[in-house]
Amino acid sequence: MAKAKKIKLIVTGLLILAYSIGLLLSLIRIADWGGTHLIVRQKVISVTLRLPYRIEKRELIVPVVNTTEETLQEISIEDKILNKWGAKDGYLAIAIFDCGESGLDPFAVSYTGDMGIAQVHWPTWKDMAYEKFGYTAEDMFDVDKNLDMAYVIWDRAAGIEGDGIGSFTPWVGFNNGAYTRCFQ
């Protein structure tokens, strides 16, 4: 019986030694890992009540006048689109108008009567363009006027005009996914 007790004591000692060595190796490994990592205490559950949207101020990009040469530096079409739609919807608008519609060509005309950068479908929108802005078909080749009309179409597509919540569903280049080529 004493011999069995000795063996049991030796086995227990070896197990404690093996466990201690494993623990020591783990601590060394954790110490090395801790040189490049930091454990930060955080809340397990955090509930914050927020509105679904927030308004952030964005600096507008405006033309710069060089007073020494009195020349006007042109704003890019992309910047005009971002000024009109803001960053959130502006980058999507750029992709739709570039890869899904006109290729950002202000003089683009489709066989169905879509005109300008945003390919405003003139047969559908000509009455509204004239009533709202006094625009003619020729005005659709002016980048700013074309984007004005496109913004109104976008704003109306999601419901209430003037609420700033729009949809690009009136554009074929959005519906068929052609705009996604710009993101590849």
C-alpha positions in Angstrom: 0.0 0.0 0.0 2.8 2.4 0.8 4.3 1.7 -2.6 1.0 2.7 -4.3 0.9 5.8 -2.2 4.5 6.7 -3.3 3.6 6.1 -7.0 0.4 8.2 -6.7 2.5 11.0 -5.0 5.1 10.9 -7.8 2.5 11.0 -10.5 0.7 13.9 -8.8 4.1 15.7 -8.5 4.8 15.1 -12.2 1.4 16.4 -13.2 1.8 19.5 -11.1 5.3 20.0 -12.6 4.0 19.6 -16.2 1.1 22.0 -15.4 3.5 24.5 -13.9 5.8 24.3 -17.0 2.8 24.7 -19.3 1.6 27.7 -17.3 5.1 29.2 -17.4 5.4 28.8 -21.2 1.9 30.3 -21.6 2.9 33.3 -19.5 6.1 33.8 -21.7 4.0 33.5 -24.8 1.4 36.0 -23.4 4.3 38.4 -22.4 5.6 38.3 -26.0 2.1 38.8 -27.4 1.6 41.7 -25.0 4.5 43.6 -26.5 2.4 44.2 -29.7 -1.1 43.9 -28.2 -3.1 45.7 -25.6 -6.1 44.4 -23.7 -8.6 47.1 -23.2 -11.5 46.8 -20.8 -14.8 47.5 -22.4 -18.5 47.4 -21.7 -20.1 44.1 -22.6 -23.4 45.6 -23.5 -23.9 49.2 -24.6 -27.2 50.6 -25.8 -27.4 54.0 -27.5 -30.5 55.6 -28.8 -29.9 57.5 -32.1 -31.9 58.9 -34.9 -31.4 57.0 -38.2 -29.6 59.9 -39.8 -27.4 62.8 -38.7 -26.4 65.9 -40.5 -22.7 66.7 -40.9 -21.3 69.9 -42.1 -19.3 69.5 -45.3 -17.1 72.1 -46.8 -18.3 73.1 -50.2 -15.9 73.2 -53.1 -16.1 76.5 -54.8 -14.4 78.0 -57.9 -11.2 79.9 -57.1 -10.6 83.2 -58.9 -6.9 83.9 -59.6 -6.9 87.7 -59.3 -3.4 88.2 -60.8 -4.3 86.5 -64.0 -8.1 87.0 -63.6 -8.8 83.4 -64.8 -11.3 81.1 -63.4 -10.2 77.7 -62.4 -13.0 75.3 -63.4 -14.5 72.9 -60.8 -14.4 69.3 -61.9 -17.7 67.6 -62.8 -17.1 65.1 -59.9 -16.8 68.0 -57.4 -20.0 69.6 -58.8 -21.8 66.3 -58.2 -20.4 66.1 -54.7 -21.5 69.6 -54.0 -25.0 68.8 -55.2 -25.6 65.4 -53.5 -23.1 65.5 -50.6 -20.5 62.8 -50.0 -22.9 60.0 -49.0 -25.0 60.0 -52.2 -22.5 62.0 -54.3 -20.0 59.1 -54.9 -22.9 56.9 -56.0 -24.1 59.6 -58.3 -20.6 59.9 -59.8 -20.5 56.1 -60.4 -24.0 56.1 -62.0 -23.4 59.0 -64.3 -19.8 57.9 -65.2 -20.1 54.1 -65.6 -23.9 53.6 -65.9 -25.0 56.6 -68.0 -23.0 59.2 -70.0 -19.4 58.6 -69.0 -19.6 62.2 -67.5 -20.0 63.6 -71.1 -22.0 66.8 -70.9 -23.0 66.5 -74.5 -24.1 62.9 -74.4 -27.5 62.1 -76.0 -29.1 58.7 -76.1 -31.4 57.4 -78.8 -34.3 57.6 -76.3 -33.8 61.3 -75.7 -31.6 61.2 -72.5 -29.4 64.3 -72.4 -26.3 65.5 -70.7 -24.1 64.1 -67.8 -27.1 62.7 -65.8 -28.9 61.6 -69.0 -32.1 63.4 -68.1 -34.9 61.8 -70.1 -36.1 65.0 -71.9 -39.5 63.7 -73.1 -40.5 62.9 -69.5 -39.0 65.8 -67.7 -39.1 68.8 -70.1 -42.3 70.3 -68.7 -41.0 70.2 -65.1 -37.6 71.5 -66.2 -39.3 74.5 -67.8 -41.8 75.1 -65.0 -39.3 74.8 -62.2 -36.2 76.4 -63.7 -37.1 77.7 -67.1 -34.7 75.2 -68.7 -34.9 74.2 -72.4 -33.4 71.1 -74.1 -30.3 73.1 -74.8 -29.8 73.8 -71.1 -29.4 70.1 -70.5 -25.9 70.3 -72.1 -24.9 72.8 -69.3 -23.4 70.7 -66.5 -24.9 72.7 -63.6 -28.4 72.9 -65.1 -28.3 69.2 -66.0 -27.3 68.4 -62.4 -30.0 70.7 -61.0 -32.6 68.8 -63.0 -31.1 65.4 -62.0 -31.2 66.4 -58.4 -34.9 67.2 -58.6 -35.6 63.8 -60.3 -33.5 62.0 -57.6 -35.2 63.9 -54.8 -38.7 63.2 -56.0 -38.0 59.5 -56.7 -38.1 58.5 -53.0 -41.3 60.3 -52.1 -41.4 63.9 -50.9 -39.7 66.5 -53.0 -37.4 68.8 -51.0 -36.7 66.4 -48.1 -33.2 65.6 -49.3 -33.9 61.8 -49.3 -33.8 60.6 -52.8 -33.4 57.5 -55.0 -31.4 56.7 -58.1 -34.1 54.3 -59.4 -35.1 56.5 -62.3 -31.6 55.8 -63.9 -31.2 52.7 -66.0 -27.5 52.7 -65.2 -28.4 52.2 -61.5 -31.1 49.6 -62.0 -29.1 47.4 -64.3 -26.0 47.6 -62.0 -23.7 49.1 -64.7 -22.5 51.7 -62.2 -20.7 49.0 -60.2 -18.0 48.9 -62.9 -16.7 52.1 -61.3 -16.0 50.3 -58.0 -14.0 47.4 -59.5 
